[in-house]
Amino acid sequence: MSAPNYDAELNEFGYTNKLKRSLGGFHTFAAGISYISVLTGTFQLSYFGLSFGGPAYWWSWPIVFVGQLLVALSFAELASRYPIAGSVYNWAKKLGGQHVGWLAGWMMLLASIVSISATALAYQNTLPQIWSGFQVIGDGANATDAAVNGIMLALVLILFTTLVNAFGVKLMARINSGGVFIELVAAVLLIVALALVAVNPPTVVLDTNGTESAYGGSYLTAFLVAGIASSYVMYGFDTAASLGEESIDPHRNAPKAILRALIASFVLGGLIILLGLMATRDFSAPELASSGLQFVLNDALGPFVGRLFLLAIFVAITVCVLAVHTAAIRIMFAMARDNALPAGSLLARVSPRFQTPVIPAVVIGVVAVALLLVNIGQPQIFTAITSLAIILIYISYLLVTVPMLIARLRGKWKPVKEEGRFGLGKLGLPINVLAVLWGAGMTINLAWPRREVYNAEPPYHWYLQYSSVLFVGVAAVAGFAYYWFVQRHKIGVLAEHSSTSDVGETSPVA
């Protein structure tokens, strides 16, 4: 296939490609798997899963995988046809129209920025265990000191990802691919190491550790809370498609990258959690409730080996935040070139020197830092910000899968049948239905105003406990109100990004 054909579908959206194609198949796979980042996710919230669900929280891992696989399969079909920057935004726009597309893009942009802040906080659960000198504020025993120190470490990481993304996609791809290679090798070695020191049988995953007692004897209630730990990990696979305008042969590589990233993360993460539980010496150890699997590494493998793997987790966290930042930039750029954001022409400007949108990299970094700073006095910042990020992600995914289902039911979804392109065929409709039901159910579970998630530490305030509903509601209503009364009157592909072809922006599906 010749290079100009890579951009053929962009004309359906009215765009001409201003980004440089330089990313190969492994680069797109690396972007997807580093966003998911199995080492980051499994370790960052393992303490949460163990605290509220005991070892049996492991079962949430395969359940979340099956649900997210339904979404990923639908996205893979879209990626095969439309491998385009700001994937979720443009897919929702194509399937449901400009208004739905804008809301999906807005929610995904917010979700990505919140995810940057939330994931960067994972440094706090890792770096101080590698070297105590990373605990600059206090000794880490106080929840507030730990939160403040976590914010300080996160600020350094966000500064790094901002600079790397500003200097171009090629530098980002090299760092990201190198980091992913280290992460994958470390994950395999970690699985082997934990298997060698296992002291519990695999049936340990049937042990609830008595966590149901906090919920009147109902383990299902405890499990729904603990499952947030797994829900946090398996999303962001659409990043492979969002880099489509910078990838070589994205129509074939993007769908493969989406599915491979999710499946690889499921297998590696599931084994790490399982073997980590099998290697745990004492489930009543207080360190499990604060550090989770990081504590298990040092306790079961010894300080030296444990620190080596914690270094690999440090690398994984770094490239994860880098990938999330990269994805957020593509969403902001995609919306800006439609003039769907304030100062659209400025945000959509591609640096002739670095061949990447530099201003969005800086703006997103600043907003992510601001989000951390306004929460600096909240010791429950880890779980609260993480949960808000997940909710926004699930809602933005629903704003793609629901219009896609409607298009299927109306007979308007016509996937490309070109040889080599990914398609679901007759399975597309049932998979799409199940993906919508899964997304809706998980959104409700995640947004449920539980004190243990959103206001786990004093002071207790109703607005903190209901922060999920309030934050998502205000973000959606205020954002869409601004769009409806101000920005929608300015919508239109910017001249410098416009193709010469005639396009129909309002048609639900081509």
Solvent accessible surface area in square Angstrom, and as a share of the most:
residue,aa,sasa,rsa
1,M,115,0.52
2,S,62,0.40
3,A,63,0.49
4,P,102,0.64
5,N,77,0.39
6,Y,25,0.10
7,D,37,0.19
8,A,52,0.41
9,E,24,0.11
10,L,7,0.03
11,N,60,0.31
12,E,51,0.23
13,F,1,0.00
14,G,3,0.03
15,Y,1,0.00
16,T,52,0.30
17,N,31,0.16
18,K,92,0.39
19,L,11,0.05
20,K,92,0.39
21,R,48,0.17
22,S,24,0.16
23,L,1,0.01
24,G,24,0.23
25,G,35,0.34
26,F,99,0.41
27,H,56,0.25
28,T,1,0.01
29,F,35,0.14
30,A,0,0.00
31,A,3,0.02
32,G,0,0.00
33,I,2,0.01
34,S,0,0.00
35,Y,8,0.03
36,I,5,0.02
37,S,0,0.00
38,V,1,0.00
39,L,2,0.01
40,T,2,0.01
41,G,1,0.01
42,T,4,0.02
43,F,2,0.01
44,Q,4,0.02
45,L,3,0.01
46,S,1,0.01
47,Y,33,0.13
48,F,4,0.02
49,G,0,0.00
50,L,14,0.07
51,S,46,0.30
52,F,45,0.19
53,G,0,0.00
54,G,0,0.00
55,P,0,0.00
56,A,6,0.04
57,Y,4,0.01
58,W,40,0.14
59,W,107,0.38
60,S,3,0.02
61,W,1,0.00
62,P,29,0.18
63,I,88,0.45
64,V,5,0.03
65,F,24,0.10
66,V,87,0.50
67,G,3,0.03
68,Q,0,0.00
69,L,42,0.21
70,L,29,0.14
71,V,5,0.03
72,A,0,0.00
73,L,34,0.17
74,S,0,0.00
75,F,0,0.00
76,A,0,0.00
77,E,3,0.01
78,L,0,0.00
79,A,0,0.00
80,S,3,0.02
81,R,28,0.10
82,Y,2,0.01
83,P,7,0.04
84,I,2,0.01
85,A,0,0.00
86,G,0,0.00
87,S,2,0.01
88,V,1,0.01
89,Y,0,0.00
90,N,0,0.00
91,W,0,0.00
92,A,0,0.00
93,K,1,0.01
94,K,12,0.05
95,L,6,0.03
96,G,33,0.31
97,G,13,0.13
98,Q,30,0.13
99,H,79,0.35
100,V,46,0.27
101,G,0,0.00
102,W,4,0.01
103,L,42,0.21
104,A,0,0.00
105,G,0,0.00
106,W,57,0.20
107,M,3,0.01
108,M,3,0.01
109,L,6,0.03
110,L,32,0.16
111,A,0,0.00
112,S,0,0.00
113,I,11,0.05
114,V,5,0.03
115,S,1,0.01
116,I,0,0.00
117,S,0,0.00
118,A,0,0.00
119,T,3,0.02
120,A,0,0.00
121,L,0,0.00
122,A,2,0.01
123,Y,13,0.05
124,Q,17,0.08
125,N,20,0.10
126,T,0,0.00
127,L,11,0.05
128,P,26,0.16
129,Q,43,0.19
130,I,24,0.12
131,W,155,0.54
132,S,88,0.57
133,G,31,0.30
134,F,65,0.27
135,Q,25,0.11
136,V,90,0.52
137,I,59,0.30
138,G,50,0.48
139,D,112,0.58
140,G,29,0.28
141,A,91,0.70
142,N,78,0.40
143,A,46,0.36
144,T,55,0.32
145,D,42,0.22
146,A,17,0.13
147,A,0,0.00
148,V,38,0.22
149,N,0,0.00
150,G,0,0.00
151,I,1,0.01
152,M,64,0.29
153,L,14,0.07
154,A,0,0.00
155,L,50,0.25
156,V,97,0.56
157,L,4,0.02
158,I,1,0.01
159,L,108,0.54
160,F,77,0.32
161,T,0,0.00
162,T,15,0.09
163,L,91,0.45
164,V,8,0.05
165,N,3,0.02
166,A,13,0.10
167,F,107,0.45
168,G,5,0.05
169,V,9,0.05
170,K,98,0.42
171,L,70,0.35
172,M,4,0.02
173,A,5,0.04
174,R,157,0.57
175,I,54,0.28
176,N,2,0.01
177,S,15,0.10
178,G,34,0.32
179,G,5,0.05
180,V,0,0.00
181,F,127,0.53
182,I,82,0.41
183,E,2,0.01
184,L,41,0.20
185,V,61,0.35
186,A,9,0.07
187,A,0,0.00
188,V,78,0.45
189,L,99,0.49
190,L,2,0.01
191,I,24,0.12
192,V,79,0.46
193,A,18,0.14
194,L,3,0.01
195,A,51,0.40
196,L,147,0.73
197,V,37,0.22
198,A,34,0.26
199,V,84,0.48
200,N,36,0.18
201,P,81,0.51
202,P,79,0.50
203,T,83,0.48
204,V,15,0.09
205,V,10,0.06
206,L,122,0.61
207,D,61,0.32
208,T,32,0.18
209,N,71,0.36
210,G,40,0.38
211,T,19,0.11
212,E,46,0.21
213,S,89,0.57
214,A,82,0.63
215,Y,48,0.18
216,G,80,0.77
217,G,53,0.51
218,S,42,0.27
219,Y,51,0.19
220,L,123,0.61
221,T,54,0.31
222,A,0,0.00
223,F,33,0.14
224,L,72,0.36
225,V,0,0.00
226,A,0,0.00
227,G,7,0.07
228,I,3,0.02
229,A,5,0.04
230,S,1,0.00
231,S,0,0.00
232,Y,10,0.04
233,V,3,0.02
234,M,0,0.00
235,Y,8,0.03
236,G,0,0.00
237,F,0,0.00
238,D,6,0.03
239,T,1,0.01
240,A,0,0.00
241,A,0,0.00
242,S,3,0.02
243,L,1,0.01
244,G,0,0.00
245,E,0,0.00
246,E,0,0.00
247,S,1,0.01
248,I,80,0.41
249,D,36,0.19
250,P,1,0.00
251,H,1,0.00
252,R,62,0.23
253,N,34,0.18
254,A,0,0.00
255,P,3,0.02
256,K,96,0.41
257,A,3,0.02
258,I,0,0.00
259,L,27,0.13
260,R,143,0.52
261,A,0,0.00
262,L,0,0.00
263,I,79,0.40
264,A,29,0.23
265,S,0,0.00
266,F,52,0.22
267,V,72,0.41
268,L,25,0.12
269,G,0,0.00
270,G,7,0.06
271,L,71,0.35
272,I,1,0.00
273,I,3,0.01
274,L,34,0.17
275,L,20,0.10
276,G,1,0.01
277,L,1,0.00
278,M,22,0.10
279,A,0,0.00
280,T,4,0.03
281,R,115,0.42
282,D,70,0.36
283,F,42,0.18
284,S,93,0.60
285,A,13,0.10
286,P,105,0.66
287,E,75,0.34
288,L,8,0.04
289,A,56,0.44
290,S,70,0.45
291,S,21,0.13
292,G,0,0.00
293,L,4,0.02
294,Q,2,0.01
295,F,42,0.18
296,V,3,0.02
297,L,2,0.01
298,N,33,0.17
299,D,69,0.36
300,A,13,0.10
301,L,26,0.13
302,G,23,0.22
303,P,84,0.53
304,F,151,0.63
305,V,57,0.33
306,G,0,0.00
307,R,99,0.36
308,L,91,0.45
309,F,22,0.09
310,L,0,0.00
311,L,81,0.41
312,A,10,0.08
313,I,1,0.01
314,F,66,0.27
315,V,36,0.21
316,A,0,0.00
317,I,2,0.01
318,T,18,0.11
319,V,3,0.02
320,C,6,0.03
321,V,0,0.00
322,L,0,0.00
323,A,1,0.01
324,V,2,0.01
325,H,0,0.00
326,T,1,0.01
327,A,5,0.04
328,A,0,0.00
329,I,1,0.00
330,R,3,0.01
331,I,6,0.03
332,M,12,0.05
333,F,0,0.00
334,A,0,0.00
335,M,0,0.00
336,A,0,0.00
337,R,0,0.00
338,D,2,0.01
339,N,34,0.17
340,A,0,0.00
341,L,10,0.05
342,P,71,0.45
343,A,63,0.49
344,G,2,0.02
345,S,59,0.38
346,L,73,0.36
347,L,19,0.09
348,A,0,0.00
349,R,137,0.50
350,V,29,0.17
351,S,18,0.12
352,P,128,0.81
353,R,199,0.73
354,F,56,0.23
355,Q,76,0.34
356,T,1,0.00
357,P,1,0.00
358,V,39,0.22
359,I,53,0.27
360,P,0,0.00
361,A,0,0.00
362,V,69,0.39
363,V,52,0.30
364,I,0,0.00
365,G,4,0.04
366,V,93,0.54
367,V,64,0.37
368,A,0,0.00
369,V,38,0.22
370,A,46,0.36
371,L,37,0.18
372,L,0,0.00
373,L,81,0.41
374,V,117,0.67
375,N,37,0.19
376,I,73,0.37
377,G,50,0.48
378,Q,51,0.22
379,P,17,0.11
380,Q,10,0.04
381,I,3,0.01
382,F,28,0.12
383,T,15,0.09
384,A,15,0.12
385,I,6,0.03
386,T,1,0.00
387,S,1,0.01
388,L,20,0.10
389,A,0,0.00
390,I,0,0.00
391,I,1,0.00
392,L,0,0.00
393,I,0,0.00
394,Y,3,0.01
395,I,34,0.17
396,S,0,0.00
397,Y,6,0.02
398,L,27,0.13
399,L,35,0.18
400,V,0,0.00
401,T,2,0.01
402,V,55,0.32
403,P,12,0.07
404,M,0,0.00
405,L,25,0.12
406,I,74,0.38
407,A,4,0.03
408,R,37,0.13
409,L,119,0.59
410,R,163,0.60
411,G,52,0.50
412,K,87,0.37
413,W,21,0.08
414,K,132,0.56
415,P,38,0.24
416,V,48,0.27
417,K,192,0.81
418,E,75,0.34
419,E,157,0.71
420,G,49,0.47
421,R,32,0.12
422,F,57,0.24
423,G,45,0.43
424,L,20,0.10
425,G,61,0.58
426,K,198,0.84
427,L,116,0.58
428,G,0,0.00
429,L,75,0.37
430,P,62,0.39
431,I,20,0.10
432,N,0,0.00
433,V,55,0.31
434,L,92,0.46
435,A,1,0.01
436,V,23,0.13
437,L,114,0.57
438,W,41,0.14
439,G,4,0.04
440,A,39,0.30
441,G,39,0.38
442,M,22,0.10
443,T,20,0.12
444,I,106,0.54
445,N,19,0.10
446,L,0,0.00
447,A,21,0.17
448,W,147,0.52
449,P,28,0.18
450,R,30,0.11
451,R,113,0.41
452,E,39,0.18
453,V,0,0.00
454,Y,2,0.01
455,N,1,0.00
456,A,43,0.33
457,E,67,0.30
458,P,83,0.52
459,P,74,0.46
460,Y,103,0.39
461,H,71,0.32
462,W,169,0.59
463,Y,103,0.39
464,L,29,0.14
465,Q,42,0.19
466,Y,95,0.36
467,S,23,0.15
468,S,0,0.00
469,V,80,0.46
470,L,72,0.36
471,F,60,0.25
472,V,19,0.11
473,G,32,0.30
474,V,96,0.55
475,A,13,0.10
476,A,25,0.20
477,V,109,0.63
478,A,56,0.44
479,G,6,0.06
480,F,57,0.24
481,A,38,0.30
482,Y,86,0.33
483,Y,1,0.00
484,W,88,0.31
485,F,145,0.60
486,V,59,0.34
487,Q,4,0.02
488,R,78,0.29
489,H,126,0.56
490,K,110,0.46
491,I,49,0.25
492,G,35,0.34
493,V,36,0.21
494,L,25,0.13
495,A,92,0.71
496,E,86,0.38
497,H,4,0.02
498,S,47,0.30
499,S,19,0.12
500,T,151,0.88
501,S,48,0.31
502,D,144,0.75
503,V,47,0.27
504,G,44,0.42
505,E,50,0.22
506,T,113,0.66
507,S,45,0.29
508,P,49,0.31
509,V,16,0.09
510,A,47,0.36
